[in-house]
Amino acid sequence: MRIWGHGGALPPQIITNEQLAQQVDTSDEWIVTRTGIKERRVVVNGSGSLVALALEASRQALASTGVAPIEVDLILLTSSTPDDLFGSAAQIQQGLGAYRSVAFDLTAACSGFVFGVITAAQFIRSGTFRHILVVGADVLSRWVDWQDRGTCILFGDGAGAVLVSSHSRDNLLGFAMATDGKGGGLLNLPYAPDRSGFAPIFMNGKEVYRFAVTKVPETIEEILAKSHHQPQDVDWYILHQANQRIMDAVALRLGVAPHKMVSNIAQVGNTSAASIPLALDDYARSGQIKPGDKIMAVGFGAGLSWGGVLFQWG
Ligand code: COA
């Protein structure tokens, strides 16, 4: 089995920290110091959609492998913000012309992409499917309260995609995944009957931060131990891009050199399920991540949920 192919898409509209500081009581300095984020991209109502972003990322990912849409067996759209609550994966199938594939959505917030790759791996290892497109896409800007300075500074929109395919070598070296519903109230986007829709994103930032800096290193250590790797055997750590301080804290705790910690958060913010494949796409496109490199990707977020996957790229 191999994980290969990469694609990423961002909407054109940029919102800088300075622009946010004109709407809520915050500053570029506060946001950069506390999060590492400088700007984020958002889908503007009426122009662009989750499906459009996901399609662009998917086309790039397929093109980088040479696998034709008609060869794809399964499309897994990992997203918490589909254009259609019945699911948006079928629209990706249609848009790509991947008519042989079955397509469905998988929701696990910011852990979605990692959960998607692990799910895809089971279908590959069982021999059920040969090519699975895993797409991570979110447009959380639709569900952010733009007057809440505690959350609106963090999130951005985007999509990223990879292909998981059968191969003579199994390059999935290890994985772990977990859920703790007790923490569901710390970060959510619940249905609100009085609004006949969804409430804006609620987050207890301090507790989510504490959760992340505890569970992410534990997950990495678990995967390393089970797969007989040392932290230094891994070429790249791609953590969910939620906060630069979380990435720095994890690097420090595990003794990982900062240059191995992939980061594009300054430009895109927290793009939820898109975060890991977008960062992977950035580094693969610039030639920093190379075929054969060992990558540890770790997602975490609402649920609470978290999970990681160690694989050899390409
Ligand atoms: N601008 C300026 N001040 C802000 C602010 C903003 N955007 N947001 C909060 N503040 C204020 C608070 O009101 C508080 O003021 P007070 O001391 O007068 O009460 C102060 O800054 C400190 O707030 P606090 O919430 O303790 O800040 P923090 O250092 O914990 O940083 C987050 C806040 C959200 C950046 C941080 O908690 C975080 O990143 N948490 C994890 C979030 C995450 O990863 N979410 C996604 C998971 S998928």
Boltz pocket constraint, residues with backbone or C-beta under 6 A from the ligand:
constraints:
  - pocket:
      binder: B
      contacts: [[A, 25], [A, 26], [A, 27], [A, 30], [A, 31], [A, 34], [A, 35], [A, 110], [A, 149], [A, 150], [A, 153], [A, 203], [A, 204], [A, 205], [A, 206], [A, 208], [A, 209], [A, 212], [A, 242], [A, 243], [A, 270], [A, 300], [A, 301], [A, 302]]
      max_distance: 6.0
